[in-house]
Amino acid sequence: MMKTKTTLFIIIFAFVIISCATNKNISNEKLYNTIWELGYISGPRIAFDGLYPDKKPKISFNKENNEVSGNNSCNGYTANYTITGNSIFFGEPEPTTMMFCGEGEKVFLNMMKKINKYSFDQDGKLNLIIDDVPMMRFKKAGTKTINDLAKSKPATVPENQINNKADVYFKASGTEPFWFLELSEQQIKLKTITDSIITPYTAPLQARDSNVKMYKIQTESSRLNMQITQSECTDAMSGKLSPYTVSVEYKKNAEPSLHKIEGCGAYITDYRLHDIWVLEKLNGKSMDKTNFNSDLPSMEINSTTKAFTGFAGCNRMNGKLFFEKELLRFTDIATTKMMCDSDNNENAFLKAFRTATTYKIENNRLWLSNPSEELLIFKKID
């Protein structure tokens, strides 16, 4: 009798585990093909209807390019996102329109940046959570996807000029006047309150003495000069710090003179880096646990915060990412100070890690190299 009860318990336990795993996959899918409308937000003293008297903020998840877009009750916005289990992190939301709005917009966008979890309640509503506290609750408001919305853009913009957001690798913006700029593999797009200029992508001229990139573009309809300088920049309105200062000169060909604007910008870290990686090869040689004190070196990269943590073969390590187009460096690397065996490969690993400047991702592997040689290969793990 006792054996029968034990067997029955094991069967029930296994069923519960399988059921939970299945539900987890289903819950992820619930995010997509839906427009979610905000119905509750925690924190502000102003009543919800006072924050959003007319339109309520909306959000839509694009599964293909890991991007959300929507309206924050006044302006449109886009942001990258990453999901692991029930954890979710949003990149810096960027405006796609530039109307002046009240307090509600700022409350919504600031809250998005703090969210780290999500769940669905029994009524099918989406909860965005900080730690274990639900901070925003959304209800379903439609079934249009981001792709549907892209197809409905005004006919004045040619279809081949609708930018693939997954390819955007640099964004900049400024005030007085408000403007917004995006760089992708295909094009450079500049939007102001009154103008919109889209040009084919052109490789920049690189200054030798500092990290300065200069673009000079002339088309049949417009002219665009741009300079991106690696120099800390403070947004005049929000006070937000950015790592790059951007200056732009532009005009339609019919205009007599150039318009000059300045602002701040940042490169968007490749979302594919956001994962856990374990060392497979070091300086061309295959590695296993016997080559290190206890285990293979590994790291977890957070592309949103541009930081990493990991294990170097004997000591723990952490640091930051420096990312530009086709460029990746690991900086501010700090390790613990444990004593390691003299034949341990940790020093060789850290030397290669510090000197890597370029990367590629293929077949669930991350290659790190410098102009002279291939240094490290990591394998992605789930």
N, C-alpha and C positions, 0 to 999 in steps of 0.2 A: 504493500500500500504506500509506504514512504517513497519507494523508488518511482511509483506512478506519479505521485505528487511532484517529485523533483523534476521528472521529465516534462510534466505539464507546465511547470514554472519556467523551465528553460525555453519551451516553445513559445509561451506567451511573451517572455522577455525579448526573444529574438524578433517576434512579430512587432513589438513596440518599437524596437530600434529601427527596423526596416521601414515602419510606418513613419517615424519621425524624419528619417532621411529623405523619404519620398516627399513628405509635406514640405521639407525645407526647399527642395528643388522647385516644387509647385509655387511656393511663396515668392521665390525670386522672379518667376515668370509673371506674377501678378503686377509687377512694377510697369511692365511694358504695354504698348498699344493702348495707353490710357492717358488722358489729361486729368491731373489731380488738382483740385481746388482747395485752398486753405480754408479751414473752418474754425481753427483754434490756434493760438500762439501764446506761449507762456512768457511771463517776465514783465512786459511794459505795463505801466500804471494806467495808460490810456485804454479805454474800452475797445474791444475788437472792432466794433462798428465805427468807432471814432478814428481808428487807424486806417480802416479800409471802408470808407463810406460809399464808394461806388463799386469799383472792381475789386475782387478778391484775388490775391496772388495765385498763380497756377504754375505747375511743373509737369514736364513730360520727359521720360527716360528713353534714350536711344541706346538699344542694346548693341548695335553694330559698331559704334564709335565711342562708347563710354562717355556720352555727353548728355547733360540735361539742358533743356531750354524752356522758356516760359515767359510769364509776365509777372512783375513784382507788384502789380496793381496800378502801375503808371508806365514804367519802361520795360522793354523786353530785356532779357539777359540770357547768357549761356555760361556753362561751367563744365569742366571735366568732373568725372566721379569714378571711384573705385569701390568694388564690393568684394568682401571676403566673408563668407558665411552670412551672419546677420550684421556685420560691421559695414559701415558705409562712410566714405569721406568725400567731400566736395572740394574741388579746386576753387581758386578765387573767381567769384562771379564777375563777368564782364558785361557792361551794358551794350545793347545793340541799338537802342534809341537814346535820346538825350534830353527828354523833357524834364522840367523842374518838378519835383514831387515833394510830398510832405514826409512826416516822420515814419510812416508805415513802410516805405521802401527800404530805408536804412535798417529798421528793426528786422525785416525779413532777410535781407542779404547778410547781415551780421550773424543772425542765428544759423543760417545755412553753413557758414564756415566753422561752426562749433559742433555740428552734428557728427556723431560717430557710430550710431546704430539705427536700425529701422525694424519695424514689425507691422503686422496687420492684425486688427482686432476682429472680434466675432462678427461685426457688421461690415467687414470688408474695407474699413478705412485704413489709410496708411499713416503710421505714426513715425515721425523722425525724432530720434532720442539722443540725449546727452547722457552717457553712462547708462543709468537705469531710469532716467526721468523723461517721460514724453514731453517734448517741447513744442512740436507742431503736429497738427492732425489734418489730414486731407481726405476729401471725399471724391468719388469719381464724378467727372464733369463732362466726359466725352471719350471717344475712342480714336480720335485723330492722332497719328504718330507724327514725329518730327519730319519724316520723309514726306508725309502728306502735306504738311505745312510748307515745306520747301517747294513742292510742286505748285502751290497756290501763290507764289510770289508774283508781284506785279509784272505784267508783260513787258514793261519798259526795261527790265533787266534781262538780257539774253540768257537762255537756259544754260549755255556753256560758261556763264559767269557766276552761276550759283556755286559758291565755294564749298568744297568738302571740308567740314570743320575738323575732321580727323587729321588733315594735313597742315592745319595752322600750327606754326611753331613759335611765333612771336606776336605779342599783342602790346599795343601802346595806346595811351589816351592822354587828354589834356583838357584844360578849362580856359575860358576867356579867349576864344570861343570854345565850346565843347567840341571835341573831336575824338575819333576812334580809328585805330589802324590795325590791320592784320597782315602778316606775312605767311604765305604758304608756298609749297613747292610749285604751284601753278601761277600764283598771282600776288599782287600787292593791292590791298583795298584800303582806301582812305575815305572816311565819312565825316562830314561836318554837319552842322544844322542846315546849311543851305546847299552843300555840294556833295557829290559822290564821284570818286575817281577810282577806276579799276584798271590796272595795267598788268601786262605779263610779267612774270618774275624775271628779274635780272640779277646776276651774281654781283655782289658788292666789291668795291675796291677796299683793300685792307691796309690800314696805316701800319708801318713797321714798328714805330716806337711806342704804340699803346693799342689797347683793344678798341679800335674805332673802325666802324664799317660805314662806307659811303656808297649811296645808290644815286645814279643819275639816269633818269628814264625820260625819253621823249617819244610820244605816240602821235598818231594823226590828230587826236583830239585834245591832248593834254600834256603837261610837263610836270615831272615830280622829282625833286631832289630831297634826299633824306640822309641823315647821319645818326647812327646809333653808337653811343659812347658808354663804355663800362665805367659808370660813375654814379654813385648813389643819388637818387632823385626823390624829392618829397612832393606828393600831390598837393597842390595849393588848396584844395577844398577839403579833402578827407584827412590829410596829414599822413597818409599811407606811404611807407618807404618802398622804393623799387630799386633794383640794382643797375638800371640803365637810364641814361638821359637821352631823349630823342628830340631832334629838331627837324622840321619839315618845311620845304618850300614847294608850293604847287600853284598851278593855274590852268584854266581852260585856255586853249590856244587863241580864242577870240579876246581874252582879257589882256589889258596892256601891261600888267605887272604881276609879280609873284606875291602870293599870300604867305606869310611866315607864322608858324605856330611852333610851340614847344610843349613837351610833356614828359611822361615817364613810361617805362616799358619793362617787360620781362619775357624771357624765353619760357615756353611751356615744356616741362620735362616729359619725355616720352613715357606715356602711361604703361607701356609694356615692361618697363623696369620695375614697376611696383609688384614685387613678389619676393619669394624666398629662394635663394640660389646657393648651391653647394659646389665646391671646387671639384673639377674633373681633371684638368691638366694644369701644370705649372711649368712654364718655360719649355713647352713642348712635350713634357713627360707626364704620363698618366699617374694619378695619385690615388692612394687608398688610405685607410685609417693607420696602417703600419708606418706611414711616412711622417706621422705627427704624434704628439704625446698621447692624445686620447681619441680624437675624432678629426674628420676633415674640416677645413675652414669653411665657413658659410656666412651668409649675410642676408638680412631682410632690408629691402629698399622701400622707402616711403616716398613716392614721386610727388605727393602733395606737399609734404613738409621739406622735401629735398634733403633728406637725412637718411642715415643707415645705422644699423646695429649689427653685431655679428661676433664670430669666433675666428681667431687667427691661427688655430692649431694648438695653442696652449693658453693664450690670454684672450679675454673678451676685448672687443673693439667697438668704436662708434665714431661717427663723423658726419660730414656734410657732402652734398653733391654740388659740383659746378657744372651746369649744363648749358650748352648752346647747340645750334644745329650741327649734327655730326661730331660733336665734341662732348666728352664726359670725363670729368676728373673727380677723384675722391679727395676731399680736403679736410683740414682740421682733425686728422686721424688721431685718436687717443686710445691707448690700450692699458689694461691692468698690468701689474708688475710681478707676476708670478715667475718663479725660477723654472726654466725649461731645460730639457736635455740638450746637450751641445749639438747632437746630430739631428735635432728637430728642424724641420724646414720652415718654421714660422718666419724667420728673418728673411729668407728668400721670397716667401709669399708676400710679406709686407713691403719689401723693396719693389717687387713687380706691381703690387697694388697701388703704391704711391706714384709710380712712373707711367701708369696707363693714361692715355689721353683720348683715345677713340674707342668706339664700340660698334658691335652689330648684334642683332638678335635673330636667330634662325633655328628652327627645329627644337624649340624649348631650351636653347642654349644661348648664353651670353658670352661673347668674345670681347676681351679687353686687350688693347694693343697700344703701341706708340709708333711713331714713324719708322722705327728700326726693326721691330719684331712683334710677333704675337706673344703675349705674356701669360694670359690666364684664360681658361675656359670654365665657365660655371654651368651647371645643369639646374634647370628649374624644377622645384619639387612642390607638390600640393600640400 
